Structures are given as structure tokens and as C-alpha cells.
Amino acid sequence: MEQLLREAFSPTQLEILNDSAKHRGHAGDDGTGESHFTIVIEAPAFVDKSRLERQRMINAALGDIPGDRVHALAIKATAPSHPG
């Protein structure tokens, strides 16, 4: 996921948190330890995009990963702030 997101957005910040341990035994936990993730990303590509547009852009960049290999994906996508 990290490589796909870096290639698609050249983010100024990117953090991918594996939350799978918090969901052990819950729906979608396939036992691999890689079922639930949080993505925190900041990229210029998100300027003037709504939250929904940003999420759609990220899902498109990740292709079949969400819904196929990853059960749950929380996305916190922001644009860099420009002071002044």
C-alpha cells in the first residue's frame, strides 16, 4: 500500500497503521494480522478536493486491496496547509 500511495500522490506525509490486532476475532479478521488499517496521508493532490473525493482517489490508487485483501480501511487524507 505504501508504494502505491507514494507513486500516486508523492505525499508530504504518509503513515499506514496496522489496526488488525484491535479487531482480532471480529468480522473480517482472516487471521493474517493484515485486515484493518488506518492511512494518514497529506498530499498536494488533495487540494480543493472533498473528503469523499480524496477517499475515492486513494481507493482507486490501491486497486483491489480494499475489499479484497483488506477488510477495513480508515482514511485521513489532507492537503498541505499553506500559511499566510
Buried (B, 14 or more C-beta within 10 A) or exposed (E): BEEEBBEBBEBEEBEEEEEBEEBEEEEEBEEEEBBBBBBBBBBEBBEEBEEEEBBEBBBEBBEEBBEEEBBBBEBBBBBEEEEE
